[in-house]
């Protein structure tokens, strides 16, 4: 699949792919409707 892409970027509108697997293959991955990891930022509390 990587060889078919002009840019190493995937927008997954149906959440079909495992984000960790896609990123491990060197692709940038964006899932539509899937939550993001929350990062603690004490300065904003």
SULWO-V139640 format. One record per pair of residues at least 6 apart in sequence whose C-alpha atoms are under 8 Angstrom apart, sorted by sequence separation. I is the first residue (numbers start at 1). J is the second residue. D is the distance in whole Angstrom. If there is no record, write none. Layout:
# SULWO-V139640
i->I j->J d->D
i->I j->J d->D
This chain:
# SULWO-V139640
i->2 j->8 d->7
i->22 j->28 d->8
i->23 j->29 d->6
i->22 j->29 d->7
i->19 j->29 d->7
i->19 j->31 d->8
i->15 j->31 d->6
i->10 j->27 d->7
i->12 j->29 d->7
i->14 j->31 d->8
i->15 j->32 d->7
i->8 j->26 d->7
i->9 j->27 d->6
i->10 j->28 d->6
i->11 j->29 d->6
i->12 j->30 d->6
i->13 j->31 d->6
i->14 j->32 d->7
i->15 j->33 d->8
i->8 j->27 d->5
i->9 j->28 d->5
i->10 j->29 d->5
i->11 j->30 d->5
i->12 j->31 d->5
i->13 j->32 d->5
i->15 j->34 d->7
i->8 j->28 d->6
i->9 j->29 d->6
i->10 j->30 d->6
i->11 j->31 d->6
i->12 j->32 d->6
i->13 j->33 d->8
i->9 j->30 d->8
i->11 j->32 d->7
i->2 j->27 d->8
